[in-house]
């Protein structure tokens, strides 16, 4: 990546001005950045998907069939251009229009384009807004198509496939499956070695985290032990932290916000607030601007699995570093949020078989391996991608994350509110959290303010 990556939302601040940029963020944006439209470029390599069987195309005598695809534009997503080009070459009687839409804009654009009849035939979604869009009829069910075409459904992680369902129907195929924005910890090992501090392994604990961060903080020189869960950290990233203590910020029926009512969640909240308010190992509001791990100002940074390889490219040779999993909680748990990026077919498409064939290629093993090897992306939602020798060679971290996500002990269902008001809940969280997380108000007062504000959103009826 060309810019320091800590969270996807932070990347928006750096890349939002670029028309074709696709910020690596994890929250919706009301940005009106226009989409760019191109024809599928000539492919650099032709190799069919191992998981897809080409769909039947219209006869040449009927003229070219029009099909449109929305892709994300960012260095780690170049593979989407490659495979859409490959698909276009394999379907010469299809006029494939490729539309470049930033991730931050997709949620709103899906609804707008559905209403105006301009929605692409195949496109991506984040699990956070997926249920709401599904309820609005944005997607076409794929159940009938998966029965007539063998795409290797059993190869997808069950949890990833579950994230593509709404009311029991399959409305997409999972492409990205990962643990969250801030629970892959990046260690500046040069800082550790200089201070004589032992570099931790995946077996470290949250107590170890605090002790190490204290030893490596030099705030007078703008060097901090960590910047973990900095503002505006999302409520769903906080859910991953709460699960490390055995808690959550949504109730099991997803109707209650449990930040201040679940005792284990309160313990997790106290821990993260203390990083800034008590131990001073993370930057406060005034200190936080511009502080980043790639710049060498943070000993323990946090990022998502999707950005680990690209962050390494950003750091280059400036310092030595290595990734570890987020530390274990008091009972040995290590929470995550099971974020899924989903490729779907439009509910209004006139070419469902062709759109499904293209969607299948974009979520194939071939595309998954290519993205890791060529674009410094992460392994995708297919188990065969994670086990591929080329992917395993790219980083030993991948095998450890796979064990974490499949150990049956650590749970990571995405915390979607029952009333589907994800965007409102996230916006409210971001507006009310900063004074509390920075320790600018007493802990009990701050957590109650956040709890009450978020519960008010949860109490609203589902949008009609």
Residue pairs with C-beta under 8 A, 6 or more apart in sequence:
1 11
1 24
1 74
1 75
1 76
1 307
1 310
1 311
1 313
1 314
1 376
2 75
2 314
3 11
3 14
3 15
3 314
4 14
4 292
4 293
4 294
4 295
4 311
4 314
5 11
5 24
5 294
5 303
5 307
5 310
5 311
5 314
6 182
6 227
6 230
6 292
6 293
6 301
6 302
6 303
7 24
7 25
7 26
7 181
7 182
7 233
7 237
7 302
7 303
7 304
8 23
8 24
8 25
8 26
8 27
8 103
8 181
8 304
9 23
9 25
9 26
9 27
9 181
9 232
9 234
10 25
11 23
11 24
11 25
12 23
12 25
12 29
12 31
12 104
14 23
15 21
15 22
15 23
15 74
16 23
16 29
16 31
16 33
16 102
16 104
19 33
19 34
19 36
20 36
20 73
20 100
21 73
21 74
21 102
22 72
22 73
22 74
22 77
22 100
22 101
22 102
22 103
23 29
23 74
23 102
23 103
23 104
24 74
24 76
24 103
24 304
24 306
24 307
25 103
25 104
26 126
26 128
26 180
26 181
26 234
26 236
26 237
26 304
26 339
27 104
27 128
27 234
27 426
27 430
28 104
28 107
28 108
28 128
28 129
28 422
28 423
28 426
29 102
29 104
29 105
30 108
31 102
31 104
31 105
32 105
33 102
33 104
33 105
35 70
35 99
35 100
35 101
35 105
35 109
36 73
36 99
36 100
37 97
37 98
37 99
37 100
38 97
38 98
38 99
38 100
39 95
39 96
39 97
39 98
40 69
40 84
40 85
40 87
40 88
40 96
40 97
40 98
41 81
41 85
42 85
42 89
43 82
43 85
43 86
43 88
43 89
44 82
44 85
45 82
45 86
46 86
46 89
46 90
47 86
47 366
48 54
48 90
48 366
49 360
49 361
49 364
49 365
49 366
49 367
50 364
50 365
50 366
51 151
51 152
51 155
51 360
51 364
51 365
51 366
51 382
52 149
52 151
52 357
52 360
52 361
52 364
53 149
53 150
53 357
54 90
54 91
54 357
55 149
55 353
55 354
55 356
55 357
56 353
57 65
57 91
57 93
57 94
57 354
58 64
58 65
58 93
59 93
60 93
64 93
64 94
64 95
65 93
65 94
65 95
65 351
65 354
66 94
66 95
66 97
66 351
67 94
67 95
67 96
67 97
67 121
67 122
67 351
67 354
67 355
67 358
68 96
68 97
68 98
68 99
68 120
68 121
68 122
69 84
69 96
69 97
69 98
69 99
69 120
69 121
69 122
69 123
69 358
70 99
70 100
70 101
70 106
70 120
70 122
70 123
70 124
71 77
71 80
71 81
71 84
71 98
71 99
71 100
71 101
71 124
72 80
72 100
72 101
72 102
72 103
72 124
73 100
73 102
75 310
75 375
75 376
76 306
76 307
76 309
76 310
76 371
76 375
76 376
76 377
77 371
77 375
77 377
78 374
78 375
79 367
79 370
79 371
79 374
79 375
79 377
80 362
81 98
82 370
82 374
83 361
83 362
83 366
83 367
83 370
84 96
84 98
84 358
84 362
86 361
87 96
87 357
87 358
87 361
88 94
88 96
91 354
94 354
96 358
97 120
99 120
101 109
101 123
103 124
103 126
106 123
106 124
106 125
106 126
106 129
107 125
107 126
107 129
107 133
107 423
110 119
110 123
110 125
110 129
110 133
110 138
111 133
111 136
111 138
113 119
113 120
114 136
114 137
114 138
114 346
114 347
114 348
117 348
119 138
119 346
119 348
120 346
121 345
121 346
121 349
121 350
121 351
121 354
121 355
121 358
122 343
122 344
122 345
122 346
122 349
122 355
122 358
122 359
122 362
123 343
123 344
123 346
124 175
124 341
124 342
124 343
124 344
125 133
125 139
125 172
125 341
125 342
125 344
126 339
126 340
126 341
126 342
127 163
127 338
127 339
127 340
127 341
127 342
127 414
127 416
128 236
128 339
128 414
128 416
128 422
128 426
129 422
129 423
130 163
130 164
130 166
130 171
130 172
130 340
130 342
131 166
131 416
131 420
131 422
132 420
132 422
132 423
132 463
133 139
134 166
134 167
134 171
135 166
135 420
135 462
137 347
138 344
138 346
138 347
139 166
139 171
139 172
139 344
139 345
139 346
139 347
140 171
140 344
140 345
140 346
140 347
140 349
140 352
141 169
141 170
141 171
142 170
142 171
142 172
142 173
142 344
142 345
142 356
143 169
143 170
145 345
145 352
145 353
145 356
146 153
146 170
149 356
149 357
149 360
151 173
151 360
152 365
152 382
152 384
153 161
155 365
155 382
155 383
155 384
156 173
156 174
156 381
156 382
156 383
157 174
157 177
157 381
157 382
157 383
157 405
157 406
159 177
159 338
159 405
159 412
159 413
160 174
160 177
160 338
160 340
160 381
161 170
161 174
161 381
163 174
163 177
163 338
163 340
163 342
163 414
164 170
164 171
164 172
164 173
164 174
164 340
164 342
164 344
165 171
171 342
171 344
172 342
172 343
172 344
172 345
172 359
173 342
173 343
173 344
173 359
173 360
173 363
173 381
174 340
174 341
174 342
174 363
174 380
174 381
175 341
175 342
175 343
175 362
175 363
175 368
175 380
175 381
176 306
176 339
176 340
176 341
176 378
176 380
176 381
177 338
177 339
177 340
177 341
177 380
177 381
177 405
178 304
178 305
178 306
178 339
178 378
178 401
179 240
179 304
179 305
179 336
179 337
179 338
179 339
179 401
179 404
179 405
179 412
180 236
180 237
180 240
180 304
180 336
180 337
180 339
181 233
181 234
181 237
181 302
181 303
181 304
181 339
182 228
182 229
182 233
182 237
182 240
182 302
182 303
182 304
182 326
183 237
183 240
183 241
183 302
183 304
183 325
183 326
183 334
183 335
183 336
184 302
184 303
184 304
184 305
184 308
184 323
184 324
184 325
184 326
184 397
184 401
185 228
185 300
185 301
185 302
185 323
185 324
185 325
185 326
185 327
186 293
186 300
186 301
186 302
186 303
186 308
186 311
186 321
186 322
186 323
187 199
187 200
187 299
187 300
187 321
187 322
187 323
187 324
188 293
188 296
188 298
188 299
188 300
188 301
188 319
188 320
188 321
189 199
189 319
189 320
189 321
189 322
190 319
190 320
190 321
191 197
191 216
191 223
191 299
191 319
192 198
192 199
192 212
192 216
192 299
193 199
195 215
195 216
197 212
197 215
197 216
199 322
200 208
200 212
200 324
200 327
201 324
202 324
202 325
202 400
203 328
204 212
204 324
204 327
204 328
205 327
205 328
205 329
205 330
206 244
206 271
206 327
206 328
206 329
206 330
208 327
209 226
209 300
209 327
210 271
210 274
210 275
210 279
210 281
212 225
212 299
212 300
213 224
213 225
213 226
213 275
213 279
213 281
213 282
213 299
213 300
214 225
214 279
214 281
215 225
216 223
216 224
216 225
216 281
216 299
216 300
217 223
217 224
217 225
217 280
217 281
217 299
219 280
219 283
219 287
222 287
222 291
222 297
223 297
223 298
223 299
224 281
224 282
224 283
224 287
224 291
224 297
224 298
224 299
225 281
225 282
225 298
225 299
225 300
226 275
226 281
226 282
226 298
226 299
226 300
226 301
226 302
227 282
227 283
227 288
227 291
227 292
227 293
227 298
227 301
227 302
228 272
228 275
228 282
228 300
228 301
228 302
229 237
229 238
229 241
229 272
229 275
229 302
229 437
230 282
230 283
230 288
231 285
231 288
231 430
231 433
231 434
231 437
231 438
232 429
232 430
232 433
232 434
233 433
233 437
234 426
234 429
234 430
235 249
235 415
235 425
235 426
235 429
235 454
236 337
236 339
236 414
236 415
236 426
237 337
238 249
238 259
238 268
238 269
238 272
239 248
239 249
239 250
239 335
239 337
239 415
240 326
240 335
240 336
240 337
240 412
241 268
241 271
241 272
241 335
242 248
242 249
242 262
242 264
242 265
242 268
242 269
242 335
243 333
243 335
243 336
243 410
243 411
243 412
244 268
244 326
244 327
244 328
244 329
244 333
244 334
244 335
245 264
245 265
245 267
245 268
245 271
245 329
245 330
245 331
245 333
245 335
246 264
246 329
246 331
246 333
247 258
247 262
247 263
247 264
247 265
247 266
247 267
247 268
248 258
248 262
248 265
248 415
249 257
249 258
249 259
249 262
249 265
249 415
250 256
250 257
250 258
250 415
250 417
251 257
251 258
253 418
254 415
254 416
254 417
254 418
255 417
255 418
255 419
255 458
256 455
256 458
257 425
257 451
257 454
257 455
257 457
257 458
258 265
259 265
259 266
259 269
259 447
259 450
259 451
259 454
260 266
260 269
260 447
260 448
260 450
260 451
261 451
266 447
267 330
268 329
269 443
269 447
270 443
272 437
273 436
273 437
273 439
273 443
273 446
275 281
275 282
276 282
276 283
276 284
276 437
276 438
276 439
277 438
277 439
277 443
278 439
283 291
284 438
284 439
285 434
285 438
285 440
291 297
291 298
292 298
292 301
293 301
293 303
293 311
293 321
294 301
294 311
294 314
294 315
294 318
296 318
296 319
302 326
303 311
304 339
305 378
305 397
305 398
305 401
306 377
306 378
308 323
308 378
308 395
308 397
309 372
309 376
309 377
309 378
309 394
309 395
310 376
310 377
312 321
312 376
313 376
315 321
323 395
323 397
325 334
325 400
325 401
325 404
326 334
326 335
327 334
328 334
329 335
332 409
333 409
333 410
334 404
334 410
335 410
335 411
335 412
336 404
336 405
336 410
336 412
337 412
337 414
337 415
338 405
338 412
338 413
338 414
339 414
340 381
340 414
343 359
343 362
343 363
344 359
345 352
345 355
345 356
345 359
346 355
349 355
361 367
363 380
363 381
363 382
364 382
365 382
365 384
365 385
365 388
367 380
368 379
368 380
368 381
368 382
368 384
368 385
368 388
368 391
369 385
369 388
369 390
369 391
371 377
371 378
371 380
372 378
372 379
372 385
372 390
372 391
372 394
373 390
373 391
373 394
378 398
379 385
379 386
379 391
379 398
379 402
385 391
386 392
386 398
386 399
386 402
391 398
392 398
392 399
404 410
405 412
416 422
417 425
417 457
417 458
418 458
418 462
419 458
419 460
419 461
419 462
419 463
420 462
420 463
421 457
421 458
421 460
421 462
421 463
424 457
424 460
425 454
425 457
425 458
428 453
428 454
428 456
428 457
429 450
429 453
429 454
431 453
432 449
432 450
432 453
432 454
433 450
434 440
435 441
435 446
436 443
436 445
436 446
436 447
436 449
436 450
437 446
440 446
441 449
